[in-house]
């Protein structure tokens, strides 16, 4: 029993260390390193091993229940049957240790130890599989049948901070470039009043038109009700709920950044932003080519963005179009291999495939410079007792974030329609 108690103490300490680590990773972004994730996985594996060892030791102790009663007299004379009974009263573990098979073990492979009493007890059960002597194992993890999509577009966007509920930013609405070479003396100039008939060259005037824009902070939130009993009885369920809620609100944030409609409480996503460039995929191409494939259209969009003096750093596409792009072939049935699925690049620009992008569209652009996300309140988890939850012994687990988003340089993006 002392070994069981010691191993349970080790398991309790291991569980506590794992909870501290995961709490630190959830609250501090800098701690979400691959090393800490691996350390957490090691905690889980070590915990599973300890739990198996504890269960095995407890099972050995329970085997003593199957020993037989002594079958001898009380006249003090040697009784082989009584001696056999004494042997039967020993636990399964004791019999194994005292057996000749164990003593003669060469540490390579030990012969099986015959325990008749134990076998008789098992076969006397009503179930041919061992009845109540055998219990099913339980996988400790809760298996998620709906896989999560990784947030990817958010990695392309520049993120800032704000402490208020709105962000003002200035954009250059128009530019008039009249810069030119200026003559030192220009005979065609008519001198003005006070110029004393001098005909020095005049410098041209340009113009910049600036516009003030406002991005409002939006709230994305979701909560899940749960009973206190289930959270206490299944402590790992709380962690799963927290992770699931965080994933879902960040999922919605990615959708809003890409395709938000701009109506009501929605962001105006890049796809619907005013002033971005647009291109429709043409089967019959211009510029002397007979036809355009998807790779051709994407290359033309890259050119359009560069002509506006921006350097594309991302191509966001739906996985359905990503498949079509990767499987494109020439007239002889050979794969074009323009899209590198290993490096996720086409025409030297990174490709991001995400379900957040509407099927039938693609956005090419310089994401780091052309758009910005302002974080007002980082993603967080809170627990409360709204309404009559206190009387129902229930809690609400709430995930929430607040942020503002805007396309600050519309010409840095081009929307392709397939």
FENUR-V8342 format. One record per residue. RES is the residue in one small letter. SS is DSSP state (h for helix, s for strand, l for the rest). PHI is phi as a letter, one per 40 degrees, with the letter a starting at -180 (999 if undefined). NEAR is the number of other ideal C-beta (glycine too) atoms within 10 Angstrom. Layout:
res=[RES & RES]
ss=[SS & SS]
phi=[PHI & PHI]
near=[NEAR & NEAR]
This chain:
res=[x & x & x & x & x & x & x & x & x & x & x & x & x & x & x & x & x & x & x & x & x & x & x & x & x & x & x & x & x & x & x & x & x & x & x & x & x & x & x & x & x & x & x & x & x & x & x & x & x & x & x & x & x & x & x & x & x & x & x & x & x & x & x & x & x & x & x & x & x & x & x & x & x & x & x & x & x & x & x & x & x & x & x & x & x & x & x & x & x & x & x & x & x & x & x & x & x & x & x & x & x & x & x & x & x & x & x & x & x & x & x & x & x & x & x & x & x & x & x & x & x & x & x & x & x & x & x & x & x & x & x & x & x & x & x & x & x & x & x & x & x & x & x & x & x & x & x & x & x & x & x & x & x & x & x & x & x & x & x & x & x & x & x & x & x & x & x & x & x & x & x & x & x & x & x & x & x & x & x & x & x & x & x & x & x & x & x & x & x & x & x & x & x & x & x & x & x & x & x & x & x & x & x & x & x & x & x & x & x & x & x & x & x & x & x & x & x & x & x & x & x & x & x & x & x & x & x & x & x & x & x & x & x & x & x & x & x & x & x & x & x & x & x & x & x & x & x & x & x & x & x & x & x & x & x & x & x & x & x & x & x & x & x & x & x & x & x & x & x & x & x & x & x & x & x & x & x & x & x & x & x & x & x & x & x & x & x & x & x & x & x & x & x & x & x & x & x & x & x & x & x & x & x & x & x & x & x & x & x & x & x & x & x & x & x & x & x & x & x & x & x & x & x & x & x & x & x & x & x & x & x & x & x & x & x & x & x & x & x & x & x & x & x & x & x & x & x & x & x & x & x & x & x & x & x & x & x & x & x & x & x & x & x & x & x & x & x & x & x & x & x & x & x & x & x & x & x & x & x & x & x & x & x & x & x & x & x & x & x & x & x & x & x & x & x & x & x & x & x & x & x & x & x & x & x & x & x & x & x & x & x & x & x & x & x & x & x & x]
ss=[l & h & h & h & h & h & h & h & h & h & h & h & h & h & h & h & h & h & h & h & h & h & h & h & h & h & h & l & h & h & h & l & l & h & h & h & h & h & h & h & h & h & h & h & h & h & h & h & h & h & h & h & h & h & h & h & h & h & h & h & h & h & h & h & h & h & l & l & l & l & l & l & l & l & l & l & l & l & l & h & h & h & h & h & h & h & h & h & h & l & l & h & h & h & h & h & h & h & l & h & h & h & h & l & l & l & l & l & l & l & l & l & l & l & l & h & h & h & h & h & h & h & h & l & l & l & l & l & l & l & h & h & h & l & l & l & l & l & l & l & l & l & l & l & l & l & l & l & l & l & l & l & h & h & h & l & l & s & s & s & s & l & l & l & l & s & s & s & s & s & s & s & s & s & s & s & l & l & l & l & l & l & l & l & s & l & l & l & l & l & l & l & l & l & l & l & l & l & l & s & l & l & l & l & l & l & s & s & s & s & s & s & s & s & s & s & l & s & s & s & s & s & s & s & s & s & s & h & h & h & h & h & h & l & h & h & h & h & h & h & h & h & h & h & h & h & h & h & h & h & h & h & h & h & h & h & h & h & h & l & s & l & l & l & l & l & l & s & l & h & h & h & l & l & l & l & s & s & s & s & l & l & l & s & l & l & l & l & l & l & s & l & l & h & h & h & h & h & h & h & h & h & h & h & h & h & h & l & l & l & l & l & l & s & s & s & s & l & h & h & h & h & h & h & h & h & l & l & s & l & l & l & l & l & s & l & l & l & s & s & l & l & l & l & s & s & l & l & s & s & s & s & s & l & l & l & l & l & l & l & s & s & s & s & s & l & h & h & h & h & s & s & s & s & s & s & s & s & s & s & s & s & s & s & l & l & l & l & l & l & l & l & l & s & s & s & s & s & s & s & s & s & s & s & s & s & s & l & l & h & h & h & s & s & s & s & s & l]
phi=[999 & c & c & c & c & c & c & c & c & c & c & c & c & c & c & c & c & c & c & c & c & c & c & c & c & c & c & b & c & c & c & c & c & d & c & c & c & c & c & c & c & c & d & c & c & c & c & c & c & c & c & c & c & c & c & c & c & c & c & c & c & c & c & c & c & c & c & c & c & c & b & b & c & b & c & g & c & d & b & d & c & c & c & c & c & c & c & c & c & c & c & d & c & c & c & c & c & c & c & c & c & c & c & c & c & c & g & b & a & c & c & c & b & c & b & c & d & c & c & c & c & c & c & c & c & c & c & c & c & h & f & c & c & b & b & c & c & b & c & c & c & c & c & c & c & b & c & c & c & c & c & b & c & c & c & c & c & c & b & b & b & a & b & b & c & a & b & c & a & b & b & c & c & a & b & b & b & b & d & a & c & b & c & c & b & b & c & c & c & c & c & c & c & g & c & f & g & c & b & c & c & c & c & c & b & b & a & b & b & b & b & c & b & b & b & c & c & b & b & b & a & a & b & b & c & a & c & c & c & c & c & c & c & b & c & c & c & c & c & c & c & d & c & c & c & c & c & c & c & c & c & c & c & c & c & c & c & c & b & d & c & g & c & g & c & c & c & c & c & d & c & b & c & c & g & c & c & b & a & b & c & b & c & c & c & c & f & g & c & c & a & b & b & c & c & c & c & c & c & c & c & c & c & d & c & c & c & c & g & b & b & d & b & a & b & b & a & c & d & c & c & c & c & d & c & c & c & c & b & c & c & c & g & c & c & c & f & c & c & c & c & c & c & f & b & b & f & g & b & c & b & b & c & a & c & c & c & c & d & g & b & a & b & b & a & c & c & c & c & c & a & a & b & b & c & c & a & d & d & a & b & b & b & a & b & c & f & c & c & c & c & c & f & b & b & b & c & b & b & a & a & b & a & b & a & a & c & c & b & d & c & c & b & b & c & b & b & c]
near=[8 & 6 & 10 & 16 & 11 & 11 & 16 & 15 & 10 & 15 & 18 & 11 & 10 & 18 & 16 & 10 & 15 & 20 & 15 & 10 & 16 & 18 & 13 & 13 & 17 & 17 & 11 & 10 & 10 & 8 & 15 & 11 & 11 & 7 & 8 & 16 & 14 & 10 & 14 & 15 & 11 & 12 & 17 & 15 & 10 & 15 & 17 & 13 & 13 & 17 & 15 & 11 & 15 & 18 & 13 & 10 & 16 & 12 & 13 & 15 & 13 & 11 & 18 & 13 & 9 & 18 & 21 & 15 & 7 & 15 & 13 & 15 & 9 & 7 & 7 & 6 & 8 & 8 & 15 & 9 & 10 & 15 & 13 & 15 & 17 & 11 & 15 & 18 & 13 & 16 & 17 & 19 & 14 & 15 & 19 & 15 & 12 & 12 & 17 & 9 & 12 & 13 & 9 & 9 & 12 & 6 & 5 & 5 & 6 & 14 & 11 & 7 & 15 & 10 & 18 & 10 & 19 & 19 & 11 & 11 & 17 & 15 & 10 & 9 & 13 & 6 & 10 & 7 & 8 & 11 & 13 & 8 & 16 & 11 & 9 & 4 & 8 & 6 & 6 & 10 & 10 & 12 & 5 & 10 & 4 & 6 & 6 & 12 & 14 & 12 & 15 & 15 & 22 & 17 & 13 & 19 & 18 & 13 & 12 & 11 & 9 & 16 & 7 & 10 & 12 & 12 & 20 & 9 & 14 & 10 & 15 & 11 & 12 & 9 & 9 & 11 & 9 & 9 & 9 & 10 & 5 & 11 & 13 & 7 & 9 & 11 & 6 & 7 & 14 & 7 & 11 & 8 & 5 & 6 & 11 & 6 & 6 & 10 & 15 & 13 & 14 & 11 & 9 & 11 & 7 & 10 & 9 & 10 & 10 & 9 & 10 & 9 & 13 & 10 & 21 & 12 & 17 & 19 & 13 & 20 & 13 & 14 & 18 & 14 & 11 & 18 & 13 & 13 & 10 & 12 & 16 & 10 & 9 & 12 & 11 & 14 & 14 & 18 & 15 & 13 & 18 & 18 & 16 & 17 & 20 & 17 & 16 & 15 & 18 & 17 & 17 & 16 & 23 & 22 & 20 & 22 & 26 & 23 & 19 & 21 & 12 & 12 & 8 & 6 & 10 & 14 & 26 & 19 & 23 & 27 & 20 & 17 & 22 & 8 & 11 & 20 & 19 & 11 & 16 & 9 & 18 & 13 & 9 & 8 & 15 & 8 & 7 & 5 & 11 & 7 & 10 & 18 & 19 & 22 & 17 & 17 & 22 & 28 & 17 & 19 & 26 & 20 & 13 & 19 & 23 & 12 & 10 & 15 & 10 & 19 & 13 & 25 & 17 & 21 & 27 & 25 & 26 & 19 & 13 & 14 & 19 & 22 & 12 & 15 & 23 & 19 & 10 & 15 & 11 & 9 & 6 & 5 & 6 & 8 & 11 & 14 & 11 & 17 & 24 & 13 & 13 & 5 & 10 & 15 & 14 & 23 & 17 & 9 & 20 & 16 & 22 & 20 & 21 & 19 & 13 & 23 & 25 & 15 & 11 & 12 & 17 & 26 & 26 & 31 & 31 & 22 & 27 & 14 & 14 & 26 & 24 & 20 & 18 & 21 & 15 & 18 & 13 & 12 & 19 & 14 & 17 & 11 & 13 & 12 & 14 & 12 & 10 & 8 & 16 & 11 & 8 & 12 & 10 & 18 & 20 & 15 & 19 & 17 & 23 & 17 & 19 & 18 & 24 & 22 & 25 & 20 & 27 & 17 & 21 & 18 & 19 & 25 & 29 & 24 & 19 & 23 & 12 & 15]
